[in-house]
Structure formats: C-alpha cells, structure tokens
C-alpha cells in the first residue's frame, strides 16, 4: 500500500519535446494561434501578441499540466517558446 501512494504522488518527467507539444497544443486550442507560428524561438509577446493577462492564463494552464505552480518571478523572465519549455522542464 505504501508503494502505491508513492506512485500516485510521483510527478511524471516529460521530455522537452513533450513539453513543447503540450505548450503548442495549449496555444493552438486555447489562444487560437496558428500552429506554424509556434517555433522554439517565437517570442510570446512580439510574435504571438500575447499580453500580460494571456501570460497569466498560460501559466495557469501549464500549472494544470505540471501539477506545480510556476513562480511569478520565473514567468516574468520568459519571452520565447523555448523559455517556457525550459521553465517547465526545470519545475519537473
């Protein structure tokens, strides 16, 4: 029974590709961004025209994916898709 509790509470480790794919899915489905615009070097604010409210929404959606809260100070430094992927990877 103790082993089962450990497995339930364990957080899955995702690869960068899996994180990128999930992020892309969120941006396409929830923010209606064209998939071809989403590249590692894409700037969230300049290229995708996200605003601060969108950034908060994205952080909340990523929290649901990771089951961990992204610290606001970390999210303030994020500019590109790759920055998001690395921040999520660091949390996991």
N, C-alpha and C positions, 0 to 999 in steps of 0.2 A: 504494500500500500504506500509506503514512503517513496519508493521509486516512481510510482505513478504520479505522485504530487510533484516530484522534481521535473518529470517530463512535461507536465501541464504548464508549469511556470517557466519553462525554458523558452527563451526568445529565439526564433529561427534566425540563422545567419544567412543573409542574402548576398549574392554576388553583385558587383557593380552593374552588370547587365540587367539583372532582375530589378534592381532599384531604378535604373534608367527606364526600363519598360513600364514599371508601375507609375513613375512620375509622368511619363509620356501619356499613359492611359488617363491619369487624372487631368492633365492639361487638355487633352482632346475631349474627354467626356464632360468634364465639369466646367471648363473655361472656354470650350468651343474653339480651341486653337487648332489650326491645320497641322496635321502630323508632320508634313515635310518641313515645317518651320522649326521643329524641335530637334536640335543638334546639341552636342556637348558644349560648344562654345556660344550658344544662343544666350543673349542677355535677356533676363526675365522682364526687365523694365523698359529697355530701349527697343528690343526686337519684338517682344511679345506684348508690350504695352500693358503689363500688369501694374496695378497701383498698390498702395500700402494695404488696402482692405483685401485685395486679391492675395497678397503675400500672407496675410493672417489666415485667410481661408485655406490656402495651400498648406500652411504649417499645420492646421487642424486636421486636414485630410491625411497628411503624412504621419501625424500622430496616431491616427487610426490604423495606418499600415504598420507602423513600427511598434505600437503599444508603448511608446516613450515620448515624452514631451521634448520638443526642440527648444532649448533655452533661447529666449528672445535675443540675447547678445550674440548668439551664434547666427541667428537668422538675419540679423541686421547687416552682417558682413557678406551675405550671399548675393551674388549678382548674376551668375550664369547657371545653366542647367547642371554643368559639371560641379559647381559649388554645392548645389543641392544634393547631388549624388554623394559627394564626399562627406557632407554633413550628416546625412542619413547613415552612411557606412560607419562613420565614427560613433554614432549613437549605439549601433548594434555591435 
